[in-house]
């Protein structure tokens, strides 16, 4: 079943591995020390032949990418997350029928020493069309957002990395003016703040960022408040500023970015401004997708599907407000997801319809991305997750 949040679900995952200069990732991601290899996992859709999660290996010493094809088999793993100790990987299964019920699932995998994935189990996501998930810092819970179900659920993690049945489910309420896309709530993401006292969930259908209090000891969510977007915005994903004082929300339907101030003690959002993610004068059809803040907090990036660009904004450190800093062609069609590696020097963009993953150098002074030229061919990549091997 296809969901509006993920166009082009009829996917065939094809991984072609290329030699890429070692400068692409001078610092391995996810906390690895310099000189260590890492694995890049690629989530796909599986209706037309893909087996699930693919992986390629990167060796900084040689600058080569080498592949082991399918790392783990599962249905429609459109978003991935890794445990803090990098021993387990979790994937949404973006489906609407799991074990005879109208719900999606979350799959758990153990990451083997060679990077392969061993399936542990699956649990109901407590809503159809799960599209985003996050693991808490203690590695004790997975929180998952269900687009079709309009719910956010907490799934406890057992000692062996497997998932237990949901300990808490919060159902969103509300709808927006877009009759086709906002007829009901559509939870599109879930994010924990730095202290993990609150979970923030942008809801495309309700034009809100729902805030829930999170009790890590009990694994429960409780309604707390919400940040409100302009009607018809369709909030999709968000990113926290490293200071924890600001939150940036990318709005899929309006192709805008909204800056909020965030009171971490109270779990409160206050809207500061809303800016277009598209260049002035653009008249075509486009939808935003991913948003990230640079590790130093000086820049915000958002992807445009249709215009096929990366919008760049500079951040005022005092107020958190954004200033447009240009648009850069992203090198492929329909940039669904991108990731900035931890050093802040390289951005990796997945072109869902273009069939490639592109690499960009980020200028440390201006924040401007410049293409590095090399690409990895991945048909309709949904999510790219670099993971350093556990030690």
C-alpha positions in Angstrom: 0.0 0.0 0.0 1.3 3.4 -0.9 1.2 6.3 1.5 1.2 10.0 0.4 4.2 10.8 2.6 6.4 8.5 0.5 5.8 8.9 -3.2 7.2 6.3 -5.6 6.9 3.2 -3.3 7.2 0.8 -6.3 10.8 0.4 -5.8 13.6 -1.8 -6.9 16.7 -1.4 -4.8 19.9 -1.6 -6.9 23.3 -1.0 -5.3 26.3 -0.2 -7.5 29.5 0.5 -5.6 32.0 3.0 -6.8 35.5 4.1 -5.6 35.2 7.4 -3.8 38.1 9.6 -2.6 38.9 9.1 1.0 38.4 12.8 1.8 34.6 12.3 1.7 34.4 11.2 5.3 37.6 12.3 7.0 36.0 11.6 10.4 34.0 8.4 10.7 30.4 9.0 12.0 28.7 8.0 15.1 31.5 8.4 17.5 34.2 6.3 15.8 37.8 7.3 16.2 39.8 8.4 13.2 41.1 5.7 10.9 38.2 3.3 11.5 35.9 2.0 8.8 32.1 2.4 8.9 29.1 0.9 7.3 26.4 2.8 5.4 23.0 1.2 5.6 20.4 2.0 3.0 16.7 1.6 3.6 14.5 0.8 0.6 11.0 -0.1 -0.4 10.4 -3.8 -1.3 7.4 -4.1 -3.7 9.4 -4.7 -6.8 12.3 -6.9 -5.9 14.3 -5.2 -3.1 15.0 -7.5 -0.2 15.2 -4.9 2.5 18.2 -3.1 4.0 21.3 -2.8 1.8 24.8 -1.9 3.1 28.1 -0.7 1.7 31.4 -0.5 3.5 33.7 2.4 3.5 37.4 2.1 4.2 39.0 5.5 4.9 42.5 4.1 4.3 41.8 3.3 0.7 38.8 5.5 0.0 36.9 2.5 -1.4 33.3 1.5 -1.1 32.6 -2.3 -1.2 29.2 -4.0 -0.9 27.7 -7.0 0.7 24.3 -6.5 -1.0 21.4 -7.3 1.3 22.3 -6.7 5.0 18.9 -7.6 6.4 15.6 -8.6 4.9 12.4 -6.8 5.9 9.4 -5.2 4.2 9.7 -1.5 3.3 12.4 -0.3 5.7 12.0 3.3 4.8 13.7 4.8 7.9 16.5 3.4 10.0 18.0 4.1 13.5 20.9 2.6 15.4 21.3 2.0 19.1 23.7 4.2 21.0 26.2 1.3 21.4 25.9 0.5 17.7 25.1 -3.1 18.3 21.5 -3.0 17.1 19.7 -1.5 14.2 15.9 -0.8 14.0 13.8 -0.2 10.9 10.3 0.8 10.3 8.3 -1.6 8.1 6.1 0.9 6.3 3.1 -1.4 5.7 -0.6 -1.4 6.7 -1.1 -5.0 7.6 1.0 -6.8 10.2 -0.1 -10.2 11.6 -3.6 -9.6 10.3 -4.0 -6.2 11.9 -4.2 -2.8 10.3 -0.8 -1.7 11.6 2.8 -1.4 10.5 5.8 -2.9 12.3 9.2 -2.1 13.6 12.0 -4.7 12.9 15.0 -5.2 15.2 18.4 -6.5 14.0 21.7 -7.3 15.6 24.7 -5.8 13.9 27.3 -8.5 13.4 31.0 -7.9 13.4 31.2 -7.9 9.6 28.3 -5.4 9.4 25.6 -7.9 8.4 22.3 -7.8 10.1 20.7 -10.7 11.9 16.9 -10.4 12.4 15.8 -10.5 16.0 12.1 -9.9 15.8 9.3 -7.5 14.8 6.6 -5.8 16.8 3.5 -3.8 15.9 4.2 -0.1 15.5 0.6 0.5 16.7 -0.4 2.3 13.6 -0.3 1.9 9.8 2.4 3.3 7.7 5.3 3.9 10.2 7.7 6.3 8.6 10.2 7.5 11.3 11.7 6.3 14.5 14.3 7.1 17.1 16.2 5.2 19.8 16.7 6.9 23.2 20.2 7.5 24.6 20.0 4.7 27.1 19.1 2.2 24.3 16.0 1.1 26.2 13.2 2.3 23.9 12.3 2.8 20.3 9.8 5.6 19.6 8.0 5.3 16.2 5.7 7.7 14.3 2.9 6.2 12.2 1.8 8.3 9.3 -1.3 6.3 8.4 -2.4 5.7 11.9 -1.7 9.2 13.3 0.0 7.7 16.4 3.3 7.7 18.2 4.3 4.5 20.1 7.0 3.5 22.6 8.5 0.0 22.1 10.8 -1.2 25.0 14.1 -2.8 24.0 15.1 -6.1 25.7 18.6 -6.8 26.8 19.3 -8.8 23.6 18.2 -5.9 21.4 14.8 -7.4 20.5 11.7 -5.3 20.7 8.8 -5.8 23.2 5.2 -4.9 22.7 4.4 -1.2 22.9 4.4 0.2 26.5 2.6 3.4 25.4 0.7 4.8 22.4 -0.3 8.4 21.9 -3.0 9.1 19.3 -2.9 12.5 17.6 -6.0 14.6 16.9 -6.9 17.3 14.3 -6.9 17.9 10.6 -5.9 20.7 8.2 -7.4 22.5 5.2 -5.8 20.2 2.5 -8.7 17.7 2.0 -6.4 15.2 0.2 -3.5 15.2 2.6 -4.9 16.5 5.9 -8.1 14.7 6.4 -6.9 13.3 9.6 -3.7 13.2 11.8 -0.5 11.9 10.0 2.4 11.7 12.5 5.5 12.1 10.3 8.3 12.0 12.8 9.3 11.7 16.5 12.3 13.3 18.2 13.5 13.4 21.8 15.0 16.6 23.2 18.5 16.6 24.8 17.3 15.7 28.3 14.8 13.2 26.8 12.1 14.6 29.0 9.9 15.4 26.0 9.1 13.9 22.6 8.3 16.2 19.7 6.2 14.8 16.9 5.5 16.9 13.7 2.1 15.9 12.3 1.5 16.6 8.6 -2.3 16.2 8.9 -2.9 18.3 12.0 -0.5 21.2 11.3 1.0 20.8 14.7 4.2 19.6 16.5 2.7 17.6 19.3 4.8 17.6 22.5 4.6 14.6 24.9 6.2 14.1 28.2 8.4 11.0 28.1 8.9 8.8 31.2 11.9 6.7 30.4 11.5 4.6 33.5 8.0 3.5 32.6 8.3 3.9 28.8 5.3 6.1 28.6 4.1 9.2 26.7 1.6 11.7 28.0 0.1 14.7 26.2 1.8 17.9 27.2 1.3 20.6 24.5 1.9 21.5 20.9 3.5 24.0 18.6 1.1 25.3 15.9 2.0 25.8 12.3 0.1 27.9 9.7 -2.9 26.1 8.2 -1.9 23.9 5.3 1.8 23.8 6.2 2.0 20.0 6.6 5.0 19.7 9.1 7.1 16.7 8.2 10.4 16.6 10.1 12.3 18.7 12.6 15.8 19.4 13.9 17.1 20.7 17.2 19.7 23.4 17.4 22.8 22.1 19.2 22.1 24.7 22.0 18.8 23.1 22.6 17.1 26.5 22.5 15.6 26.3 19.0 13.7 23.9 16.9 13.4 24.0 13.1 10.5 22.4 11.4 10.3 21.7 7.6 6.8 21.8 6.2 6.1 19.5 3.3 2.9 20.9 1.8 3.8 24.6 2.0 7.5 24.1 1.2 8.5 26.3 4.2 10.7 26.2 7.3 9.5 27.4 10.6 11.8 28.4 13.4 10.6 27.9 17.0 12.2 28.9 20.3 12.2 25.9 22.7 11.9 26.0 26.5 13.4 22.6 27.5 12.4 23.0 31.1 8.8 23.5 30.2 8.6 21.6 26.9 7.1 24.6 25.2 7.5 25.8 21.6 7.1 29.4 20.5 7.0 30.3 16.8 9.6 32.8 15.7 9.3 33.0 11.9 8.4 31.0 8.8 10.4 31.3 5.5 10.0 29.7 2.1 12.4 26.8 1.3 12.1 27.6 -2.4 13.7 30.4 -4.4 11.6 33.5 -5.1 9.6 33.1 -8.3 9.5 29.3 -8.5 6.1 28.2 -9.8 6.5 24.4 -10.2 5.4 21.6 -7.9 7.7 20.8 -5.1 7.6 19.3 -1.6 10.2 19.6 1.2 11.5 16.5 2.9 14.5 16.5 5.3 16.0 19.2 7.6 19.3 19.3 9.5 21.3 21.8 11.5 25.0 21.8 11.1 26.9 20.5 14.1 28.3 23.9 14.9 24.7 25.4 14.8 25.5 28.1 12.2 23.5 26.7 9.3 20.2 24.9 8.6 19.6 22.8 5.4 16.4 21.6 3.9 15.7 19.4 0.8 13.2 20.2 -1.9 11.7 17.4 -3.9 10.6 18.7 -7.3 12.9 21.7 -7.3 15.6 19.2 -6.4 17.7 21.5 -4.4 19.2 22.1 -1.0 18.0 25.2 0.7 20.6 26.8 2.9 19.9 29.2 5.8 22.2 30.9 8.2 21.3 31.0 11.9 21.4 34.0 14.2 23.0 32.6 17.4 21.2 34.9 19.7 17.6 34.8 18.3 17.6 31.5 16.5 16.1 33.2 13.4 17.1 32.2 9.9 18.3 34.2 6.9 18.1 32.6 3.5 21.6 31.8 2.1 20.8 30.4 -1.3 19.9 27.1 -3.1 22.2 24.5 -4.4 21.2 21.8 -7.0 21.3 18.5 -5.1 22.5 16.5 -8.0 19.5 14.1 -8.5 15.8 13.8 -8.5 13.6 13.8 -5.4 16.0 14.2 -2.5 14.1 12.4 0.2 16.8 12.2 2.8 20.2 13.6 3.6 22.7 13.4 6.4 25.5 15.6 7.6 28.4 13.5 9.0 29.5 14.5 12.6 32.5 16.6 11.6 30.2 18.9 9.7 32.3 18.7 6.6 30.3 16.5 4.3 26.6 16.1 3.5 25.3 13.0 1.8 22.0 13.2 -0.1 19.8 10.3 -1.2 17.9 10.9 -4.5 14.9 8.7 -4.2 13.8 8.9 -7.9 17.2 9.7 -9.3 18.8 6.5 -8.3 21.9 7.9 -6.8 23.5 9.1 -3.5 25.5 12.3 -3.9 28.3 13.8 -1.7 28.8 17.5 -0.9 31.6 19.3 0.8 30.3 22.0 3.2 32.4 25.2 3.4 33.2 25.7 7.1 32.9 29.5 6.7 29.9 30.0 4.4 28.1 26.6 5.0 27.7 26.3 1.2 27.6 22.8 -0.2 29.7 22.0 -3.3 29.4 18.6 -5.1 32.3 16.3 -4.9 31.4 14.6 -8.1 31.4 10.9 -7.0 28.1 9.2 -6.6 26.8 5.8 -5.4 24.0 4.3 -7.4 21.1 3.3 -5.3 17.6 3.0 -6.8 15.0 5.0 -4.9 17.0 5.2 -1.6 14.7 6.1 1.3 17.2 6.5 4.1 21.0 6.5 4.5 22.4 5.7 7.9 26.2 5.6 8.4 27.2 3.5 11.4 30.7 3.0 12.9 31.5 -0.5 14.0 31.0 -1.1 17.8 34.2 -1.6 19.8 
